[in-house]
Amino acid sequence: MDSLLQEGFNAVFVATGAHKSTWLGVAGEELPGVVSGTALLREVNLGKSPKVGKKVAVVGGGNVAVDAARSAKRLGAKDVTIVYRRSRDEMPAYPEEVAAAEKEGIVIEFLAIPAKVVGTNAKVTGLECVRAKLGAPDESAAGNRSLLQGLNLWSVPT
């Protein structure tokens, strides 16, 4: 890099492309059919057509999640649901991308926290979630969320 600066460049931008997915840490995420958003998008960007189910659940509220959901829809998924633990106002994805996803028929479940991926060794059949409510902000990047008590377990079929 020193030689680039000596040649007159004012700055050097290093773009390593170090995308790494974050896993949920819930039971069932090791089942066949559970794929990270970055892995799905990598396949699509390489010109491949990865197989997706008729019903797809995507966890997250950022641009990768929205892009993965929209890609799944374009790859043939009939029903696509984005599951996001916060409210719409806290969703970090670009608002115009979120609006486009909804216009394409993608459903967004807000204040939903995944608890378990449901299925067999051969197939994912759903994503069990619990409802959350917003709490007072705290020091964590995720903010404070409280799980609702009672009948809060529901399932997004996949």
NORMOJO-V501237 format. One record per backbone hydrogen bond with DSSP energy under -0.5 kcal/mol. NH is the residue of the N-H (numbers start at 1). CO is the residue of the C=O. E is the energy in kcal/mol with one decimal. If there is no record, write none. Layout:
NH:CO:E + NH:CO:E
This chain:
5:1:-2.0 + 6:2:-2.3 + 7:3:-1.5 + 8:5:-1.3 + 9:4:-2.0 + 14:12:-0.6 + 15:13:-0.7 + 16:14:-0.7 + 19:17:-1.8 + 23:21:-0.5 + 27:115:-0.6 + 29:26:-1.5 + 31:28:-1.9 + 34:31:-1.8 + 35:33:-0.7 + 40:36:-2.1 + 41:37:-2.6 + 42:38:-2.3 + 43:39:-2.0 + 44:40:-2.2 + 45:41:-2.8 + 46:42:-1.4 + 47:44:-1.8 + 48:43:-2.4 + 55:158:-0.8 + 56:79:-2.9 + 58:81:-2.9 + 60:58:-0.5 + 60:83:-2.8 + 66:62:-2.2 + 67:63:-2.8 + 68:64:-2.7 + 69:65:-2.5 + 70:66:-2.5 + 71:67:-2.4 + 72:68:-2.6 + 73:69:-2.0 + 74:70:-2.1 + 75:71:-1.9 + 76:73:-1.4 + 77:72:-2.4 + 78:54:-1.4 + 79:54:-2.5 + 81:56:-2.6 + 82:107:-3.1 + 83:58:-3.3 + 83:81:-0.5 + 84:82:-0.6 + 84:109:-2.8 + 90:87:-0.8 + 91:88:-1.4 + 93:61:-1.9 + 97:94:-0.9 + 98:94:-2.0 + 99:95:-2.6 + 100:96:-1.9 + 101:97:-2.3 + 102:98:-2.4 + 103:99:-2.3 + 104:100:-1.6 + 105:102:-1.6 + 106:101:-2.3 + 107:80:-2.3 + 109:82:-3.3 + 109:107:-0.5 + 110:108:-0.8 + 111:86:-2.0 + 112:84:-2.2 + 113:130:-2.9 + 114:112:-0.5 + 115:128:-3.6 + 116:128:-1.7 + 117:27:-3.0 + 118:116:-0.6 + 118:126:-2.9 + 120:123:-2.5 + 125:118:-3.0 + 126:118:-1.7 + 127:156:-1.6 + 128:116:-2.9 + 129:154:-3.2 + 130:113:-2.3 + 131:152:-0.9 + 132:111:-2.3 + 133:146:-2.4 + 135:144:-2.3 + 143:140:-0.8 + 145:143:-0.6 + 146:133:-2.4 + 148:131:-2.2 + 152:150:-2.2 + 154:129:-2.3 + 154:152:-0.6 + 156:127:-2.3 + 157:155:-0.7 + 158:125:-1.5
